[in-house]
Amino acid sequence: MSNTSSSTPRDPHHTSRSPSLLDALIPLLVLIALLSLSVFFYGADSSYGPNQIALLLCAGVAALMGMKNGFTWNEMEGGMLHGISLVFGAILILLAVGALIGSWILAGTVPSMIYYGVQMLSPQWFYAASCVICAVVGLSIGSSWTTAGTLGVALMGIAAALGLNPAITAGAVISGAYFGDKMSPLSDTTNVAAAVTSNDLFLHIRHMLWTTIPAFVVALIVFAVIGLSADTGHTSAGDIEQLLGALQEEFRISFVSLLPLVLLLFMAWKKIPAYPTLMIGALVGCLIAMVFEPNATRQLAGDEGPLGLLKGAWHSLFDGYKSTSSNEAVASLLSKGGMSSMLNTIWLIISAMAFGGAMERAGFLERIVNWALSGVKSVGGLITSTVLTCFGMNAAAGDQYMAIIIPGRMFRDAFAEKGLHGLNLSRTLEDSGTITSVLIPWNTCGAYMSATLGITTFTYAPFALFNIICPLLAIAYGWLHFKQMPLGKQTQPIPAE
């Protein structure tokens, strides 16, 4: 997923011409119109099919505009297929997360996390605490996706038990997870941003502190204020006791059930690739379920025979867990997961990447970036253009890596011409390309978080405070000429101890 160039051969008997700005903008404008119409017609359900239709139709529009400029259909189709191929790794991770959620609920891992979390976390400090917990874990393992798919799922359940706002909870989880991901040397996006700008990884991380720490502190303060003023009066102590009792009735709550979480975090910390880490975590969850939750496993399978345990564990991997609790809150919390729960998200990602691949193959993305650079006269204008381009690339290409790599390649000379060190560019790529991906429903990151946390992107986006503040702070720093490292400054990597 780190290479956005195409490998489809060109036909040697014809040439294509450079697209005009109008050519490049037409597919994007049609997409904006269709997505707006989709939201108008279907509201929060627009990501369950209508947006996919809009994206695929606009992939066709981009292909037609590309053919108008001399590309063949095979070349445009190759661009779409190449775009889709970039997210095969993400699709495997999505399927693995679905399997993990299903098996971890069946194993009692998620119920135990909810049970202990409800007793340990105060409602008044819950949002801020969730943000800090996810930040620490994200920093340790370098993955916002793994953090949200494990701790994030449990924190959403705890919030529901405490009667707290799920949108704010999702925003806190995402804010913390992305802080940790952005600042971790284990993160793939952090390494990509440093590599595409030819900067030392640890100098890149150190330079990011100037925007990342203030943005995170402001987000924490806001979450703390929201939590202290939150109304949790509609959830009484009796309601919580009933929920805890229902969890104990359906599962064997114990620290043994948390072993899959400990193993997964250890594997992620050891930098084992995400897909095998998640699948091993899911399979260990199945093993725990068969040993410690035999009744729930057989009940899920609908088979009391000798193979009922295997069938139930298998079912949790592909179709998740279905709670039989008489407590509506517990039944709602725990009836989820399975690879099948991720299929709509995968549909959305494939549609978005088909559109992004067609736009890149026709040269439209490059044309739009060059246009964005044409009016830049100052450092503030350059930083602003970079932030907006990365955000636009997240929307147009639907992929976080393309939003880092393409602007990273195209803005390098512009930063040098303004006398700015490449570390300013790598920091800005992270402040915008990495951070804003989760705010767009059809982006791989936005689609993943929506599917994993069970809440639509537009619903949680206003509360993903870190993800909103960070790019705004980057723009402000640019206009104020604050902490913009000059090109001639000598920098040395942090020495190894």
N, C-alpha and C positions, 0 to 999 in steps of 0.2 A: 504493500500500500504506500510505498514511499517513492514510487516513480510514476509520474503522470504523463510521460511521453508515450506516444503510440508506436506500436511495432508493425502495423499493417502496411505492406508495401504500396507505394504509389504507382499508378499507371504511367509508364514512361512516355506514352503517346499524347498526353495532354497536360496542360498546366492550369493551376487555379490562380485566381487573382486575389489580392488582399481585400478583405471585406470592408465596406464602408461602415461608419458608425451606425447608420440606420439599419444596415443588415444585421449588425451585432445586437442591436437593441430590440429589434422586432420580436424574436422569440422570448426575450425576457419580459417585454411589455405584455405580450399575450399571456405569459405565465402569470404575471401579477393579476391580470384581469380575470383569468380563469380561477385562480386560487381565491380571489376575493369573492367571486360568484359562488364558489364551493362553500366557503364559510357562511355566506349569506343564506344559502339554501339549507345547509346541513349542520351549521354551528359546530359544536364540539365533536360531532361525528364525522366531520369532513376528512379526517385522516384515515377513516376506515373504508376507503374506496374512491370517493370523489376526488381527493387530491392526487391519487395515483393516476386517475384518468387524465387530469389536467397536465401532469408531468409527462406522461407518455404522448399526449397530443402535442405538447410543445417540443418534445424530442423530434417528432415528425416535422414540426414547423422549422426547427433548426436544421434538420436534414435537407428540407426543400430549399432553404436559404443557402445552405452550403452547396447544393447542386447547382443553384443559380450562379454561384461563383466558380464553377468548374470542377467541383468534386463529383465523383461517381457515387451511386447509391451504395456500392460495396464499401467504399471508403468511409462513408458516413455511418453505415451499419457497423463497420469495424471500430469506429470511434465509440459508438454506444456500447458494444461488447467489451471494449477495453475498459471503459468507465465502470461497467458492472464488475469486471474482473478485479478491479481495485478493492472491492469490498467483500470479496469472498471470505477473507479472514474475519471481518466483522460479522458476517452472517454465521459463520461457525461459532463465534463467541456468543452471539445471540441465542442460538439453539442450545449451546451448553449452559447458558444462564437459565434458560427456561427449564431445562432438565434439573439443574441444581436447585432451583426454587421448589420444584415439585418434590424432589427427594428429601430436601431438608425440612419441608413441612411434615412429610410422612415420618421422618426420623425423629421428629420432636425438636429439631435444632431451632427452627424459627419460633415455634411455640415457647421453647425455653428462653430464648432471647427476649421475647415479648414479656413473658412472665417475670423474669428477673429485672428487666428494664423498667416495667411499670412500677416496681417496688423501689427501684434505686433512683430514678430520674424525677426530679421535681417538675411539676407542670410550669411553674414560673420561669425556670431556667432551661426548659427542655429544648427550645429552638437554638439557643446559644450553645448548649452542651452538645447537641446533635452536630452542629457545625464544627465544633472543635474535635469531636471524636472522629468524624469523617476526614477532617484535615490531617490528623495524626496518622490514621490508617493509610490515607492516600499518599502521604509523604513517605511512609514506610515501604509501601509496595509499588508506588508509581503508577497506579491505575485508578482513574475515576470510575470506570465501568465496573471493575471488581468491587470497589468500595460500595457503590450504589446497589449492586446486585446482591450483596450480602448484608452488610450493616444497614444500608438504606432501606431494604425491604422490612427488616425488623423494626427500624425506627418509625416507619410509616404505620406499622401495626401498633406500636406503643402509643403513637399519637392518637390513633383512632380509639384506643382503650381509654386514654385520658381525656377524650373529647376535644382534642386540639385540632387546629386547622390543617388539613392535609396539604394544601397548596403551600403554606408557609413552611411546613415540615419538609416538603420536597425541595423548596428553595434553599433551606438550611443545609440539607444533605448535599445538594449539588454544589453549593458555595464551598463547603468544606472539602468535598471530593476533588473539585477542580483546583482549589488552592494547593492541596497536597500533590495532585498530579503535575501541576505546573512547576512546582518547586523541587520535585524529586529528580535526582540524577538517574533514576531507574525508569523514568517516563519516556515513552517512545516519542511523544510530541516535543518534549523538551530537547531530546537528542536531535530530532529532525530540524527544529528551528535553529539550533547551534550549527548543525552540519550544512544546511542550505546557505547559511551566511558565512561559513568558514570561520567560526568562532570557537574558542575553547569552551567546553561544556560548563566548567565550574565558574569561569568568568561570566558566562551568559547567565547562570543562576544568580550569581552575586549581583549583577547589574539589574536583574528583575526585582530584587528586594525593594528598590525605590518605589515601584508602583504596586507591587503585590502586597507588601506588609500593610501600608496605609489602607488599601482597599479592603483587606481582610479585617482589619481592626474596626473600620467604619461599619462593615457588615455585621460584625459581632455585636457592636454597640446597639445597632438597630434591632437585631434579633433579641437582645436582652431587654430592650425597652418594650418591644412587642410582647414578649413573654410575661413581663411583669404586669402589663396592662391587659393580658388576655383574660377572657371570661370563660372559666371552666366550671361555672356553677351548675350547668345542666348535667354534669357527670358527677354523681355522688359517690361517696365511699362505698355504699352498698352496691352500686353498679359495678365498680371496679372489683369488689369481692366476688360478685357473681361471675364476672368475666374470668377471674383467676381460677375460680372453682370449675368453670366450664373447661378451661384449658387442662386442669388436672384430671378432669373426668375423661377427656378424650385422649390425653397423652401422658406418658410417664415423664414428668418434668425433672430433669437432673442435669448435672454438669457433664455427665457422660455424653449427653446429646449435643454438647458444644464441641466435641472432638472434631467433627468435620470442619468447623469454622477455624479452629486452631491449626489444623493441618493445611487448610487452604491459604491462610495468611502466612504460614511458614513457607510454603512453596512459592507464593508470590514474592515474598521477601528474598528468597534465594534466586529470584529472577527466572524461574521456570516459565516457559511461554504460557500465555493466558489460556489458550484452548485446552491443552492437556491438564493444566491446573484445575480449571473449572470442571472438566469431565471426571477427573479423579475425585474431586470434592463431591460431585454428584453420586458417583459410584460408592464412595465411602458412606454417604448418606443412606444409600440403599442398604448397605450392609448393616449399619446401625439400626435401620428400620426393621429389617428382618429379625435381628437379635432382640432388640428392646421394645419394638412396637409390633409384635406379631398379630395382635387382634386388629389394629387399624390397617395393617398391610393386607391381611386376608379380606377384611371388609371392603377395602378399595377394589380388590380383585373380584369380589363376589364369588370366591372359591375357597371352600374350607378344606380342600384336598391337599395332598402332599406338595403340590406345586403352587399352592395359593400364595405363599410368601414370594416366590420368584415372580409370579404374575403381577402381584400388587406393586412390587418394587418397579417392575418394568413399566407398569401403567403410569406410575408417578413421573417417570422420565419423559414419556411422550404426551401425556394428557393432564399432568398435574394431580393435585389432591382435591378431593371433594369432601368437605366437612359434613358430618351428620349431626353436629351439635344442635341442640334445641335453642341455644343462645344465638340470636341473630347476629350479634356483633362478632362472635367467634366464627360462625359459619361464613360470614362475609370476609373476615380477615384471612381465613385459611383455605378458601376454595379458589386456588389459583395455581399457576405454574405449569410446567410441561413445555416441551418443544412446540406443541401446537399453538400455545399462547403467543408465540413470537412470529407466526406466519404472516400476520397482517403488517407487522413492522418490517419484515423482510421484503414484502411486496412494495411497501413505500420506499425503502432504500433502493431497491432495484430500479424502480421508476425514476427516482431522483438521479441516480447515477447514469441512466440511459440519457437523460436530458443533459447532464453535465458533460458526459463523454461526447455527445454531438456538438455541444457548444465549443468544447476545446478543439475537436478535430477540425471544425470549420474556421478556427482562428478567432472566434468571436470573443472569448474570454481575454485573450491577449489584446485585442483591439480595444476592448472596454477599459482595460488597465492602462494602456497607453493614452487613451483619452483622459482618464482621471489624472494622469501625470502632466498633461499638457498645460494646465493652468496653474501649476504649483510655482509659487514665487518665494516662499519663505519656509523656514524650518517647521513652523506651526502648520502650514498648509501641507507640507510633505507628510508629517505624522498623521494629520487628519485624513489625508488621501489614503495612506496605508491602512489605517483602521477601517475606513469605510470600504476600501477594496476588499480587505479580508472578510469583513462582514458580508459584503455582496457576493464574494466567492463562496462563502458558506451557504448562501441562499441559492446561488445559481448552479454551483457544482454539486452541492449536497454532501460534501465530504470535507472533514476537518483537515486532512493531509493536503488536499489540493489547495485549501485556503491558506496553508502555510507555505507550500513549495512554490506555487505559481507566483504570488506576490514577492516571495523571498528572492526568486530569480530576477524578477523584473524591476525591483526597486533598489537593487544593490548599487547600480551606477548612480542613481538619483541621490542616494544618501552620501555617496563619496563626493559627488559634485557640490553638495551643500556643506562639505567639510565635516561630515558626521561619521563617527566610527561605526563599524558593522554591528557592534553590540547594541546600538540604538535600534537598528532594524530588527535584530533577533528578538529583542525585548518587545517591540511593538507587534511583531508577528504573534507572539504568545499572548500579549494583552488583548488581541483582537481575534486572530485566526483560531487559536486554541479555545479561548474563553467564550466567544459568542456562538460557537457551533451548537451548543445545547439549547439555544434560544429559538432555533428554527425547527419547526415540526418535521419537515421532510429531510433534514440533515441526518446523517447516520447517528450523531450524538443525541440530537433532540428526539428522534424516533426511539432510540434505545432507552433513554431515561423515562420517556412517557410509558413505554411498554413495561419496564421494570418496576417503576414506582406506582404505576396504575393511575396516572393523572395526566391530563392533556398538557402539551407543551405551553400553549397560550395561557393555561390556568396557573402553572407554576412560575412562568417566566418573570412576572413582576416581582417575585420574591427571591429570585436567584440574584441576590443583591451583589455578591462579589463579582459575578459575571457581568453585571451592568456597570458597576462602579469602576472596575479596572480599565476598560477601554476609554471611559470618560476621563479618568485620571491621566491616561497616556496622552490624550489630546491636550489636556490642560498643561501638562509638562512641556509639550511641544511649543505651545504659544508663549509660555512663560520662559522658555529656554532653560528649564530647570532640569539638571542632571542629564543633559545631552552630551555624551562624551565626544570630544573633538577627535577628528581623524588622526591627528599626529600624536596623540597621547600613547606612550609606551605602556603596554599591559603585559603582565606575566601570569601564566597559570598558577593557581594556588599549589604550592609544593606539597608533595605527598609526605605524610609523616611516617 
